[in-house]
């Protein structure tokens, strides 16, 4: 009959005898080892960590499972590596308990260093089932955790991470533009991860990102698509030519251009050239270009407006409604009578001619049209009649001396010039 019986685990637990419970972890009876591990779990004593880690190699799966649970209850950075290693245990029950410990306990630990270490460890072992918790971690409040999670997702290499990474990258770039501040480390890590993940297998994910509500996310997806050499990419980029955001349309068109894609002279071709703001080639696609040209007209500057008006004339468009766009068209073509017929909606177009047209006759004609709709402008157009007479003299016959004398006489008769006072024209 043995002198000493098995350890009394309930008694040791009641006394909070950590040393006694640690010794019991080595007892030959598996049931005792399990009970000792269970008793150590709520005590969370740091002295028990290493002995519990030793039990992760125990031949009994139930013992290993109890050890995982005890280590999970302890938490902290010291138990990260053992618990992550337990994810690959040969027994599915042990792996399941370890997964709960790692993903629900360690990845949400209050200590940022524990979360960061866990994310990094998951990347090292390339745990395939870690993608979902790591995706959550890329939104962590701690920058180090976010970077570690992104790098882990890159190492694991599953394309399910592509859309979340695109969102993170787009948000950091937007924050940089808006505030001048962003996490460069997170932005760089996300960009590098996408470089690795965005191959042909990621096409479905990228197409999903193209349907995102945020334009910056769609733009990032288009840029990534354009880097993939696959036939399906051209179709996705062509679809992006219909995006409501002009930046995305232009990005898609540039991607198609880099692929060597050549559009036909149809509606798709018109969208392509409109996205690149090549209005002449857009007009080469025929009347399908008209809606695009008209829609773009209000979004460009004055110089491009003239290019669009030229393109509209190229496709044979004439205004049907007496509105501001029609006034711009007729002013561009020098049909001042049509501008007068349009009336007040033509004021903006006529004022634009006054401000920027390099030809004075055009400016005078615009001023005359404004006067005709009771919108006369101040000097040098307060006396349109005198300006017109002066230009007739300048364009008429005679040499310079004759023209100067004629101008002096005209201005003197209008009491705007007094040669006796030493004034000169």
C-alpha positions as CSV (number, residue, x, y, z in Angstrom):
1,X,0.0,0.0,0.0
2,X,1.6,3.4,-1.1
3,X,2.6,5.8,1.6
4,X,1.3,8.8,-0.3
5,X,-2.0,8.9,-2.4
6,X,-2.7,11.1,-5.3
7,X,-2.7,14.9,-4.8
8,X,-5.9,16.3,-3.3
9,X,-6.7,18.9,-5.9
10,X,-9.8,20.4,-4.2
11,X,-7.7,20.9,-1.1
12,X,-4.8,22.5,-3.0
13,X,-7.2,24.7,-4.8
14,X,-8.9,25.8,-1.6
15,X,-5.6,26.7,-0.1
16,X,-4.6,28.5,-3.4
17,X,-1.5,26.3,-3.3
18,X,0.0,27.2,-6.7
19,X,3.2,25.2,-6.1
20,X,1.3,22.1,-5.1
21,X,-0.9,22.4,-8.2
22,X,2.1,22.9,-10.4
23,X,3.6,19.6,-9.0
24,X,0.3,17.9,-9.7
25,X,0.6,18.8,-13.4
26,X,3.3,16.1,-13.6
27,X,1.3,13.4,-11.9
28,X,1.0,10.1,-13.8
29,X,-2.8,10.1,-13.8
30,X,-4.2,12.2,-16.6
31,X,-7.3,13.0,-14.6
32,X,-5.1,14.6,-11.9
33,X,-3.2,16.6,-14.5
34,X,-6.5,17.9,-16.0
35,X,-7.9,18.8,-12.6
36,X,-4.7,20.6,-11.6
37,X,-4.7,22.6,-14.9
38,X,-8.4,23.5,-14.3
39,X,-7.6,24.6,-10.8
40,X,-4.7,26.8,-11.9
41,X,-6.8,28.6,-14.6
42,X,-8.6,31.1,-12.3
43,X,-5.5,31.7,-10.2
44,X,-3.7,33.2,-13.2
45,X,-0.3,32.9,-11.5
46,X,2.6,33.6,-13.7
47,X,4.6,30.8,-12.2
48,X,2.2,28.3,-13.7
49,X,2.7,29.5,-17.3
50,X,5.8,27.4,-18.2
51,X,4.5,24.2,-16.6
52,X,1.2,24.6,-18.4
53,X,3.1,25.1,-21.7
54,X,4.9,21.8,-21.1
55,X,1.5,20.1,-20.9
56,X,0.8,21.3,-24.5
57,X,3.0,18.3,-25.6
58,X,1.2,15.8,-23.3
59,X,0.1,12.6,-25.0
60,X,-3.4,13.0,-23.8
61,X,-5.6,15.3,-25.8
62,X,-7.8,16.1,-22.9
63,X,-4.8,17.3,-20.9
64,X,-3.6,19.4,-23.7
65,X,-7.1,21.0,-23.9
66,X,-7.1,21.7,-20.2
67,X,-3.7,23.4,-20.5
68,X,-4.9,25.6,-23.4
69,X,-7.9,26.7,-21.4
70,X,-5.7,27.5,-18.4
71,X,-3.3,29.5,-20.5
72,X,-6.1,31.4,-22.2
73,X,-7.5,32.4,-18.7
74,X,-4.1,33.7,-17.9
75,X,-3.8,35.8,-21.1
76,X,-1.0,38.2,-21.8
77,X,1.9,38.3,-24.2
78,X,3.6,35.3,-22.6
79,X,1.0,32.8,-23.6
80,X,0.7,34.0,-27.2
81,X,3.2,31.7,-28.9
82,X,2.1,28.5,-27.0
83,X,-1.6,29.1,-27.8
84,X,-1.0,30.0,-31.4
85,X,1.1,26.8,-31.8
86,X,-1.8,24.9,-30.3
87,X,-4.0,26.0,-33.2
88,X,-2.2,23.2,-35.2
89,X,-2.7,20.5,-32.6
90,X,-3.5,17.1,-34.2
91,X,-6.7,16.8,-32.1
92,X,-9.5,19.0,-33.5
93,X,-11.0,19.6,-30.0
94,X,-7.7,21.0,-28.8
95,X,-7.4,23.2,-32.0
96,X,-11.0,24.4,-31.4
97,X,-10.3,25.5,-27.8
98,X,-7.1,27.1,-28.9
99,X,-8.9,29.0,-31.7
100,X,-11.4,30.5,-29.1
101,X,-8.5,31.4,-26.9
102,X,-6.5,33.1,-29.6
103,X,-9.3,34.8,-31.5
104,X,-11.7,35.7,-28.8
105,X,-9.3,36.2,-25.9
106,X,-5.9,37.3,-27.1
107,X,-7.0,39.3,-30.2
108,X,-9.3,41.3,-27.9
109,X,-6.9,41.6,-25.0
110,X,-6.8,45.0,-23.3
111,X,-3.1,45.1,-23.7
112,X,-2.1,46.4,-27.2
113,X,1.2,44.5,-27.1
114,X,-0.6,41.2,-26.6
115,X,-2.8,41.9,-29.6
116,X,0.1,42.9,-31.7
117,X,2.1,39.9,-30.8
118,X,-0.8,37.6,-31.5
119,X,-1.4,39.1,-34.9
120,X,2.3,38.7,-35.8
121,X,2.3,35.1,-34.5
122,X,-0.7,34.2,-36.6
123,X,1.1,35.5,-39.7
124,X,4.2,33.4,-38.9
125,X,2.2,30.2,-38.7
126,X,0.0,31.3,-41.6
127,X,-3.2,30.3,-39.8
128,X,-5.8,30.1,-42.6
129,X,-8.8,30.5,-40.2
130,X,-7.3,33.7,-38.7
131,X,-8.4,35.9,-41.6
132,X,-11.7,37.0,-40.1
133,X,-10.2,38.1,-36.7
134,X,-7.2,39.7,-38.4
135,X,-9.5,41.7,-40.7
136,X,-11.2,43.0,-37.6
137,X,-7.8,43.9,-36.2
138,X,-6.8,46.1,-39.1
139,X,-9.3,48.6,-37.6
140,X,-7.7,48.4,-34.2
141,X,-7.1,51.6,-32.3
142,X,-3.4,50.7,-31.9
143,X,-1.3,51.4,-35.0
144,X,1.1,48.6,-34.2
145,X,-1.7,46.1,-34.1
146,X,-3.1,47.3,-37.4
147,X,0.3,47.0,-39.1
148,X,0.9,43.5,-37.6
149,X,-2.6,42.3,-38.7
150,X,-2.0,43.6,-42.3
151,X,1.3,41.9,-42.5
152,X,-0.2,38.7,-41.2
153,X,-2.9,38.8,-43.8
154,X,-0.3,39.2,-46.5
155,X,1.6,36.2,-45.1
156,X,-1.5,34.0,-45.0
157,X,-2.3,35.1,-48.6
158,X,-6.0,34.6,-48.8
159,X,-7.9,36.9,-51.2
160,X,-10.7,37.4,-48.7
161,X,-8.5,40.1,-47.2
162,X,-8.4,42.2,-50.4
163,X,-11.6,44.3,-49.9
164,X,-10.9,45.2,-46.3
165,X,-7.3,46.1,-47.2
166,X,-8.5,48.3,-50.0
167,X,-10.9,50.1,-47.6
168,X,-8.1,50.7,-45.1
169,X,-5.7,52.0,-47.7
170,X,-8.4,54.3,-49.2
171,X,-9.3,55.6,-45.8
172,X,-5.7,56.4,-44.9
173,X,-5.2,58.2,-48.3
174,X,-8.4,60.2,-47.8
175,X,-7.3,61.2,-44.3
176,X,-4.0,62.3,-45.6
177,X,-5.6,64.5,-48.2
178,X,-8.2,65.9,-45.8
179,X,-6.0,66.6,-42.7
180,X,-2.4,66.1,-43.8
181,X,-2.1,63.3,-41.2
182,X,-2.4,59.6,-41.6
183,X,-0.6,56.4,-40.6
184,X,2.2,56.0,-43.2
185,X,3.1,52.7,-41.7
186,X,-0.5,51.3,-42.1
187,X,-0.7,52.8,-45.6
188,X,2.6,51.3,-46.7
189,X,1.8,47.9,-45.1
190,X,-1.7,47.8,-46.8
191,X,-0.2,48.8,-50.2
192,X,2.5,46.1,-49.9
193,X,-0.1,43.5,-48.9
194,X,-2.3,44.4,-51.9
195,X,0.8,44.1,-54.2
196,X,1.1,40.5,-53.1
197,X,-2.6,39.6,-53.0
198,X,-4.0,41.3,-56.1
199,X,-3.3,38.7,-58.7
200,X,-5.8,36.9,-61.0
201,X,-7.4,35.0,-58.1
202,X,-8.4,38.3,-56.5
203,X,-10.5,39.5,-59.5
204,X,-13.8,38.6,-57.8
205,X,-12.8,40.6,-54.7
206,X,-11.7,43.6,-56.7
207,X,-15.0,43.5,-58.7
208,X,-16.8,43.5,-55.3
209,X,-14.8,46.6,-54.3
210,X,-15.9,48.3,-57.5
211,X,-19.4,48.3,-56.2
212,X,-18.5,50.0,-52.9
213,X,-20.4,53.1,-51.9
214,X,-17.2,55.1,-51.3
215,X,-15.6,56.5,-54.5
216,X,-12.1,56.3,-52.9
217,X,-12.5,52.6,-52.4
218,X,-13.7,52.1,-56.0
219,X,-10.7,54.2,-57.3
220,X,-8.2,52.1,-55.4
221,X,-9.9,48.9,-56.7
222,X,-9.7,50.2,-60.3
223,X,-6.0,51.0,-59.9
224,X,-5.3,47.5,-58.6
225,X,-7.3,45.9,-61.4
226,X,-5.3,47.8,-64.0
227,X,-2.2,46.1,-62.8
228,X,-3.5,42.5,-63.5
229,X,-2.8,41.0,-66.9
230,X,-6.0,39.0,-67.4
231,X,-8.8,39.2,-70.1
232,X,-11.5,39.8,-67.5
233,X,-9.8,43.0,-66.3
234,X,-10.6,44.9,-69.5
235,X,-14.3,44.1,-69.1
236,X,-14.3,45.4,-65.5
237,X,-12.4,48.6,-66.5
238,X,-14.9,49.2,-69.3
239,X,-17.7,48.9,-66.8
240,X,-16.0,51.4,-64.6
241,X,-16.2,53.9,-67.5
242,X,-19.8,54.3,-66.4
243,X,-19.0,55.2,-62.8
244,X,-20.5,58.4,-61.5
245,X,-17.2,59.7,-60.3
246,X,-15.0,61.3,-63.1
247,X,-11.8,60.4,-61.3
248,X,-12.7,56.7,-61.4
249,X,-13.7,56.9,-65.0
250,X,-10.4,58.6,-65.9
251,X,-8.5,56.0,-63.8
252,X,-10.3,53.1,-65.6
253,X,-9.5,54.7,-69.0
254,X,-5.8,55.1,-68.1
255,X,-5.8,51.5,-67.1
256,X,-7.2,50.4,-70.4
257,X,-4.7,52.6,-72.2
258,X,-1.8,50.9,-70.4
259,X,-3.2,47.6,-71.4
260,X,-3.1,48.7,-75.1
261,X,-6.9,48.6,-75.4
262,X,-8.2,50.4,-78.5
263,X,-11.8,51.6,-78.4
264,X,-14.2,51.5,-81.3
265,X,-16.1,54.6,-82.6
266,X,-19.2,53.8,-80.5
267,X,-20.8,54.8,-77.2
268,X,-18.1,52.8,-75.2
269,X,-15.4,54.6,-77.2
270,X,-17.0,57.9,-76.5
271,X,-17.1,57.2,-72.8
272,X,-13.4,56.2,-73.0
273,X,-12.3,59.4,-74.7
274,X,-14.6,61.5,-72.5
275,X,-13.0,60.0,-69.4
276,X,-9.6,61.0,-70.8
277,X,-11.0,64.4,-71.7
278,X,-10.0,64.1,-75.3
279,X,-13.1,65.8,-76.7
280,X,-12.1,65.7,-80.3
281,X,-11.7,61.9,-80.3
282,X,-14.9,61.7,-78.3
283,X,-16.7,63.5,-81.1
284,X,-15.1,61.1,-83.6
285,X,-17.4,58.5,-82.1
286,X,-20.4,60.2,-83.6
287,X,-23.7,61.3,-82.0
288,X,-23.3,58.9,-79.1
289,X,-20.8,61.4,-77.8
290,X,-23.4,64.2,-77.5
291,X,-24.8,63.3,-74.0
292,X,-21.3,62.9,-72.6
293,X,-20.1,66.2,-74.1
294,X,-23.2,68.0,-72.7
295,X,-22.8,66.4,-69.2
296,X,-19.1,67.3,-69.1
297,X,-19.6,70.9,-70.2
298,X,-20.6,72.2,-66.7
299,X,-17.7,70.4,-65.0
300,X,-14.7,71.8,-66.9
301,X,-13.0,75.2,-67.1
302,X,-13.4,77.8,-69.8
303,X,-10.7,76.6,-72.0
304,X,-12.1,73.0,-72.1
305,X,-15.6,74.4,-72.6
306,X,-14.4,75.8,-75.9
307,X,-13.0,72.3,-76.8
308,X,-16.3,70.7,-76.0
309,X,-18.3,73.3,-78.0
310,X,-16.0,72.6,-80.9
311,X,-16.6,68.9,-80.5
312,X,-20.4,69.5,-80.4
313,X,-20.2,71.3,-83.6
314,X,-18.1,68.5,-85.1
315,X,-20.9,66.0,-84.5
316,X,-23.5,68.3,-85.9
317,X,-25.3,69.2,-82.7
318,X,-27.5,72.3,-82.5
319,X,-29.3,73.5,-79.4
320,X,-32.9,72.7,-79.0
321,X,-33.6,74.6,-75.8
322,X,-32.9,78.3,-75.3
323,X,-30.7,77.8,-72.2
324,X,-27.3,78.7,-70.9
325,X,-25.5,75.9,-72.8
326,X,-27.1,76.9,-76.0
327,X,-26.0,80.5,-75.4
328,X,-22.4,79.3,-74.9
329,X,-22.6,77.4,-78.2
330,X,-24.0,80.3,-80.2
331,X,-21.5,82.8,-78.6
332,X,-18.7,80.4,-79.5
333,X,-19.9,80.4,-83.1
334,X,-20.3,84.1,-83.1
335,X,-24.1,84.1,-83.6
336,X,-24.9,87.0,-81.4
337,X,-28.5,87.3,-82.7
338,X,-29.3,83.8,-81.2
339,X,-27.7,84.9,-77.9
340,X,-30.0,88.0,-77.9
341,X,-33.0,85.7,-78.6
342,X,-32.1,83.5,-75.6
343,X,-32.0,86.6,-73.3
344,X,-30.9,86.5,-69.7
345,X,-29.7,82.9,-69.8
346,X,-27.0,84.1,-72.3
347,X,-25.5,86.6,-69.9
348,X,-22.9,84.2,-68.5
349,X,-21.7,83.2,-71.9
350,X,-21.5,86.8,-73.2
351,X,-19.6,87.9,-70.1
352,X,-17.2,85.1,-70.6
353,X,-16.5,86.5,-74.1
354,X,-15.9,90.0,-72.6
355,X,-13.5,88.6,-70.1
356,X,-11.3,86.3,-72.1
357,X,-11.8,86.5,-75.9
358,X,-8.5,87.7,-77.4
359,X,-10.3,89.3,-80.4
360,X,-11.7,92.7,-79.7
361,X,-14.4,92.6,-82.3
362,X,-15.8,89.5,-80.6
363,X,-15.7,91.3,-77.3
364,X,-17.5,94.3,-78.8
365,X,-20.1,92.1,-80.4
366,X,-20.7,90.4,-77.0
367,X,-21.1,93.8,-75.3
368,X,-23.5,94.8,-78.0
369,X,-25.6,91.7,-77.4
370,X,-25.6,92.4,-73.7
371,X,-26.8,95.9,-74.3
372,X,-29.6,94.5,-76.5
373,X,-30.9,92.4,-73.6
374,X,-30.5,95.4,-71.2
375,X,-27.4,94.1,-69.6
376,X,-24.9,96.9,-70.7
377,X,-21.4,96.7,-69.3
378,X,-19.1,99.5,-68.1
379,X,-15.9,100.8,-69.7
380,X,-14.5,100.1,-72.2
381,X,-18.0,99.1,-73.5
382,X,-20.0,102.0,-72.0
383,X,-20.1,103.6,-75.5
384,X,-20.3,100.6,-77.9
385,X,-21.0,103.0,-80.8
386,X,-17.7,104.8,-80.3
387,X,-15.8,101.5,-79.9
388,X,-17.3,100.2,-83.2
389,X,-16.5,103.4,-85.0
390,X,-12.9,103.3,-83.7
391,X,-12.5,99.7,-84.9
392,X,-13.9,100.6,-88.3
393,X,-11.3,103.4,-88.6
394,X,-8.5,101.0,-87.5
395,X,-9.6,98.4,-90.0
396,X,-10.3,100.9,-92.8
397,X,-8.1,102.4,-95.5
398,X,-5.3,104.9,-95.0
399,X,-2.0,104.9,-93.3
400,X,-1.3,105.3,-89.6
401,X,-1.2,109.1,-89.6
402,X,-4.6,109.3,-91.3
403,X,-6.1,106.8,-88.9
404,X,-4.8,108.7,-85.9
405,X,-6.2,111.9,-87.2
406,X,-9.6,110.2,-87.8
407,X,-9.6,108.8,-84.3
408,X,-8.8,112.2,-82.8
409,X,-11.6,113.9,-84.8
410,X,-14.1,111.2,-83.7
411,X,-13.3,111.5,-80.1
412,X,-13.2,115.3,-80.2
413,X,-16.7,115.3,-81.7
414,X,-17.8,113.1,-78.8
415,X,-16.2,115.5,-76.3
416,X,-13.9,112.7,-75.1
417,X,-10.7,114.2,-76.3
418,X,-9.2,117.7,-76.0
419,X,-6.0,118.2,-78.2
420,X,-5.7,121.7,-76.8
421,X,-5.1,120.4,-73.3
422,X,-2.2,118.3,-74.5
423,X,-4.2,115.0,-74.5
424,X,-3.1,112.2,-76.9
425,X,-5.0,109.4,-78.4
